[in-house]
Structure formats: C-alpha cells, structure tokens
C-alpha cells in the first residue's frame, strides 16, 4: 500500500496486479493512501476535509475516523515543520537501556550507560 509501483520487483508487481484484480476495494484504498501521502508532502491542509470524506467510505475508514477525531493535531502536523522525532528517539533509547538493565542497578548505572553510549 505504501511502496511506490516503481520500487516493486517484477514478482511483486505480478502479485499486486493479481490482488488488485481480485479485490477492487484494495485499488481504491491504495489511491487514498497515495493521496494522503501527497497531501502530507505538499502540506495542503485544505485538502484534509475532502480526503477524510473520501477515505470514510473505504477500507481505511477506521484510520480516517481516528484522524477526524484529532483533526486539530493533524492540521498542525501538516502545516508546521516542527517535529518531536529527536526527542522520541532519545526516549526510545532510554527505555531500551532501562529494559536491558532491569533488576541490575540503580539510577547511577543507568546514567553511566547512557552517557558512555553516546
């Protein structure tokens, strides 16, 4: 659904064609997903309402309902260039180290592992 057709191998292209022939709803869902990607990349917030209406009657209706419930956050994500990816990456790293150390040490050992791991 998310891989571009140009990036598929010959065998994958044949498989996708067979699936699409058997399930036309998948073709529509793929078009909706591609439209969503285009909307995000081009930062067109005005297209969100039309997209939500289109996606609401498809295989990805539950995803569209989730976006509609948090519409203001979705609009902000499309419109702004801000991202919390760096912070999320650091939090994920901290949680991984913490899980690896479970039962082995206290805060001082955790701090030493995180600082040494840079």
C-alpha positions as CSV (number, residue, x, y, z in Angstrom):
1,X,0.0,0.0,0.0
2,X,2.8,2.4,0.7
3,X,5.6,1.3,-1.6
4,X,5.6,3.1,-4.9
5,X,5.0,1.0,-8.0
6,X,8.3,1.9,-9.5
7,X,10.1,0.4,-6.5
8,X,8.4,-3.1,-6.8
9,X,10.2,-6.1,-8.3
10,X,8.7,-7.9,-11.2
11,X,7.4,-10.7,-8.9
12,X,5.9,-8.1,-6.6
13,X,4.2,-6.3,-9.5
14,X,2.6,-9.5,-10.6
15,X,1.4,-10.2,-7.1
16,X,0.0,-6.7,-6.7
17,X,-1.8,-7.0,-10.0
18,X,-3.4,-10.3,-9.0
19,X,-4.6,-8.9,-5.7
20,X,-6.0,-5.8,-7.3
21,X,-7.9,-7.9,-9.9
22,X,-9.5,-9.9,-7.1
23,X,-10.2,-7.1,-4.7
24,X,-11.1,-3.7,-6.4
25,X,-11.6,-2.1,-2.9
26,X,-7.8,-2.5,-2.4
27,X,-7.2,-0.4,-5.5
28,X,-9.3,2.4,-4.1
29,X,-7.6,2.1,-0.7
30,X,-4.2,2.4,-2.4
31,X,-5.3,5.5,-4.2
32,X,-6.5,7.0,-1.0
33,X,-3.2,6.2,0.8
34,X,-1.3,7.8,-2.1
35,X,-3.5,10.9,-1.9
36,X,-2.8,11.1,1.8
37,X,1.0,10.9,1.2
38,X,0.7,13.6,-1.5
39,X,-1.3,15.9,0.9
40,X,1.3,15.5,3.7
41,X,4.2,16.1,1.4
42,X,2.7,19.2,-0.3
43,X,1.4,20.5,3.1
44,X,-2.1,21.2,1.8
45,X,-4.3,21.5,4.8
46,X,-7.3,22.5,2.7
47,X,-7.4,19.0,1.2
48,X,-7.9,17.2,4.5
49,X,-11.7,17.5,4.7
50,X,-12.2,16.1,1.2
51,X,-9.7,13.4,1.9
52,X,-11.5,12.4,5.1
53,X,-14.8,12.2,3.3
54,X,-13.3,10.1,0.5
55,X,-11.5,7.7,3.0
56,X,-14.6,7.4,5.2
57,X,-16.2,5.0,2.8
58,X,-13.2,2.8,2.1
59,X,-11.1,0.1,3.6
60,X,-9.2,2.6,5.7
61,X,-12.3,4.2,7.2
62,X,-11.1,3.5,10.8
63,X,-7.9,5.3,10.1
64,X,-9.8,8.3,8.7
65,X,-12.1,8.3,11.7
66,X,-9.1,8.4,14.0
67,X,-7.7,11.4,12.1
68,X,-11.0,13.2,12.2
69,X,-11.2,12.8,16.0
70,X,-7.9,14.6,16.3
71,X,-8.3,16.9,13.4
72,X,-6.6,19.9,15.0
73,X,-3.4,17.9,15.7
74,X,-3.5,16.5,12.1
75,X,-3.8,20.0,10.7
76,X,-0.9,21.2,12.8
77,X,1.2,18.3,11.7
78,X,0.6,19.0,8.1
79,X,1.0,22.8,8.4
80,X,4.1,23.1,10.6
81,X,7.6,21.9,10.1
82,X,8.1,21.1,13.8
83,X,8.8,17.5,14.8
84,X,9.4,15.7,18.1
85,X,11.3,12.9,16.4
86,X,14.6,13.7,18.0
87,X,13.1,13.6,21.5
88,X,11.2,10.4,20.7
89,X,14.4,8.8,19.6
90,X,16.1,9.7,22.8
91,X,13.2,8.4,24.9
92,X,13.2,5.1,22.9
93,X,16.9,4.7,23.5
94,X,16.5,5.4,27.3
95,X,13.7,2.8,27.5
96,X,15.7,0.2,25.7
97,X,18.7,0.6,28.0
98,X,16.4,0.6,31.1
99,X,14.8,-2.6,30.0
100,X,18.2,-4.2,29.4
101,X,19.2,-3.3,32.9
102,X,16.1,-4.4,34.6
103,X,17.0,-5.6,38.2
104,X,20.7,-4.9,37.8
105,X,21.3,-1.4,39.0
106,X,20.0,2.0,40.1
107,X,20.0,5.4,38.5
108,X,23.8,5.8,38.7
109,X,24.4,2.8,36.5
110,X,21.7,3.9,34.0
111,X,23.3,7.3,33.8
112,X,26.7,5.8,33.2
113,X,25.4,3.6,30.4
114,X,23.6,6.4,28.7
115,X,26.5,8.8,28.8
116,X,29.0,6.2,27.8
117,X,26.7,5.1,24.9
118,X,26.9,8.4,23.1
